[in-house]
Amino acid sequence: MTRFRTAAFAAFILLSAPAFAQPAFAHEGVLHDGCPAGQSFAAGGITVTGAYVRATPKGAQSAGGYLTIANTGTSADTLTGVSSEAASDVGLHQMKMTGNVMEMAPLEGGLVIPPGGSVPLDPMGDHLMFTGMSQPFVQGQCVEIVLHFAAAGDLPVQLNIGGFGQNEPPDASNGAPVNSSGTMDMSSMAMPM
């Protein structure tokens, strides 16, 4: 009887192993226990650094994501799309100023990363747009995404969640957000309705 119990317990542990391997606080693409600041992610000739997203108030259905993509390869690569369990849609958007009016629209055809160059996705330019989030993005937590490149393939990336007005990635030296309480001065901008 003891041999049977030992075998049953061993089988239970083996069958349960994938459940134990999952992060304890992961839920729908959000790691509640955060992720290290200053990470870099690479596939092929592509390297992603400075990945972060701003915190959102409860009930918000959109958020911007930011990072820098470098291409050390000898030919261009194209970021063709983004996916995440944290939102029903993640798209590439462009933001530009036309006079005093800020215009935002989807970036059609993907984002070309030139050979030997880098492309920043930042609050005042091209960026990731999360829509239909299943939960608020809370400062100190982490969002998991997958970037889809034409040549480098799929690249899993973790974005630190910074403050509401975060304009830079969290500081790698101590993990503390930079400008976490700062806000962007939008007094001179008009949003089209």
N, C-alpha and C positions, 0 to 999 in steps of 0.2 A: 504494500500500500504506500509506503514511504517513497519507493522508486517512482510510482505513478504520480504522486503529488509533485515530486521534484521535476519530472518530465513535463507535467502540465504547467507548472510555474515557469519553466524555461521557455516553453512554447508561447505562453502569454507575453513574456518579456520580448521575445523575438518578433512576434506579431505587432506588438505595441511600439517597437523601436522608432518607426517613422513619426509617431505622435510625439515622442520625447525629443526628437531632433528639431522640431519646430521651435521658433522663438516663443518664449512663454507669454509675451504680451503682443504678439502680432495679430492684427485684425483687419481684414480687407485692405491689405497693402500699406497699413500704417503700423510702424513699430513703436509701441507706446513707451518702451524704455530707451528710445533714441538711438543714434548711431554716431560714431566718432566724427568730429569735425576734421577738415583738412584731408579727406580721403580723395584718392584718384582712382579712376576706373578705366580699363583699357581693353581694346579688342582690335586686332590688326594694327594698322597705323593710327588708330583713333585713341585719344586720351581725353577723358572728361574730368574737370576739376571744378572746385567752387560751387558745388551743387547745393541749392537751397530753395525753399519755398516759404512764402510768408504765412504766418498764422492767420486764421480766419475766425470771425465771430460766429457764434452758434447760429445755425440756419443759413449761413452763406452757401451759395451754390457754385461759386467760382473762386479761383485763386491763380496767381501767377507763379511760375517756376523759372529758376535762373541757373545758369551754369556756363562754363566755357568749354568749347570743343576744339581740340588741337589735332592737326593731321600731320604726322611725321612721315607719311608715305610719299611716294613719287607721283601719285595721281590723285585727282580730286575724288572725294567720296560725298555721298548725299545722305543727309538725315531724312528719311522718307516718312517716318511716323514715330509715335510714342504710345505706349500702353501702360495701364496701371489698374490694379484692383481698387485703388483709392478713389476713383472717379469714373463716371460712366463714359467720359470722353476726355482725352488729353490731346490737344492739337498744338500745332505751331502757329503762332500769331505774330503779326508785326504791328508795331506802334510807331506812329510818326506824327509830327506836328505840322499842321497846315495853318500858318498864321498863328493864332492863339487857340486853335481847336486841335485837341488830341484825337486822332483817328486810330482805331484798332480794327484789324481784319485778319482772317485766316491767311496764312502764308501758303500760297498754292505752289505745287510742284516740288516741295521739299526744300531743304536748306543745304546748299553746296558748301563743303568745307574744302578750301583749296589746298593743294599739296604744299607742305612746309608752312602752312598758315594756321590761324585759329579764328574762331568766330565766337564772340560772346553773346549769350542770351541774357539780357539784363532788363531792369524795370523800365528803361526809357527807349527800348528798341525791340528787336525780335525776342520772343520769350515763349515759354510753354504756357498753355491755358488749360487749367483743370476745370471741368464743369460737371455738375451732377455728383458732388461728393457725398459719400454715405455718412460722413461724420466730419466735425470741424477739424481743422489742422491746428494742433495745440503746440505752442512753443516748447522746444526741448524734445519733441518726438521726431519721427523720421518717416518719410514717404518713400516707398519702393516703386520704381518705374523701370521700363525696358525701352531703350532707344533702339530704333530699327534703322540700320545703315545699309545702303545698296551694296557696298563692297565688304565692309567690316562685319556685317551681320548684326545680330542682336547683342546689345550691351546692357546688362542689368546695372542700375545706378540707384544709390540711396541719396535722397535730398533731406538735409537737416531742415527742420521747421524753425524759422527765426521769428522775430517779433512782427507785429502788425505793419510797422513801417520799415522793416529791414531792407537796407539798400546794398548790403555786402554779405557774403557768406559768414557763418560763425567762425570765430577765430580759432585756428588750429592749435595754438599754443595752450589754451586752457579750455576750449570747447564753449566758451561764453559767446553769445551773439554779439556782433558788432552793430552798433546803431540800433539795438533792439527797441529802444523807446523812441527813436527818431521817427519823424513823419516827413513825407515828401511835400514840399510847398507847392500846392496846386492852385494857389490864389489867382495866378495869371492864366490858368487853363479853363477852357469852356468845353464841356462834354456835349456832343450832338445827341439829340434825343430821337 
